[in-house]
Amino acid sequence: MSNSTDPQPPVYGGQAVIEGVMMRGRQSFAVAVRNPQKEIVIHSEPLPARIYDSPISRTPFLRGLTMLWDALGLGMKSLMFSAEVSEPEEAKENEAGDKTAAPPRNPNEIFREPAMIGTILLSLGLSVGLFIALPAFIAHLIVSSEEANLLSSLIEGLVRLVIFIGYIWGIGLMPDIQRVYGYHGAEHKTINAYEAGAELTPASVARFPLEHPRCGTGFLLTVVLISIVLFSFFPPLPVLVRILSRILLIPVIAGISYEFLRFTARHQDKAFIRAITKPNLAMQKLTTREPDHDMLEVAIAAFQQVRAYDERHELQAAAAD
């Protein structure tokens, strides 16, 4: 993410949600969701300054922690809002006698509910077990890390990669997830169009690629590959200590991976950089689908909301100076 001392223009990112897209800009984020009445409902709010305007967000190798917050904090809030809008729990009769969905609740309120906190903790626990503990345990069974740490770390990384790719491919067979992947494609196309200076209309945006070099899918693949290299330098460890070390070093690996993704995204004009980022772009073929006109409209609406907020903030900052 860019900041006041960064010579680069603001960097926009996003995430697909249920029947919608979350876009995150320099100062705010917005979630646009298509409701059952085919209307686009938008929720937006400023980004938390304690995270995005903190020294951490401007410090190399530490600023990657903001990407973790994007996935956990903004991502979960956006997902909850999209569920409220796309699948309302109840309907009310309007004056004409038609059924209308109840207005969605504020995602910040849902985020603090005990049941939601429990769901988030359970999801994190399952993720740690599936993508961290299980590969480490399988590698330990095949080759004890106390005997051959380099080979054991390589096997662990390959097992983690297979589980990761298999999980993405498997859930992609579900019709609902295929639609989420379509919105993921709409998010990428919209950001690609903006960065190319193109008009933000569905017809114009549809011409742009599905892949983007800053995609979170590519980030996760980079995390897996860097973990293989990093852990190969570790001394032999008992299996429980090994698993704990993997968990504790998640922020470190995320920081390194973010800097790699940031660097390669800014140097796509170089043939060597394009070559080493091909696996990241190829991985995105599993998590994106060609979006339809309605999906593109939703992604554009979310982006325009974020961009408008940033422009207002920039004008206010210029007037204050």
PyMOL commands that set and color helices and strands:
alter all, ss='L'
color gray80, all
select helices_A, chain A and resi 49-52+55-58+65-86+107-111+114-142+149-171+175-195+202-205+216-231+239-248+250-266+271-276+278-287+293-320
alter helices_A, ss='H'
color red, helices_A
select strands_A, chain A and resi 13-17+20-24+28-34+40-46+91-93+99-101
alter strands_A, ss='S'
color yellow, strands_A
deselect
rebuild
show_as cartoon
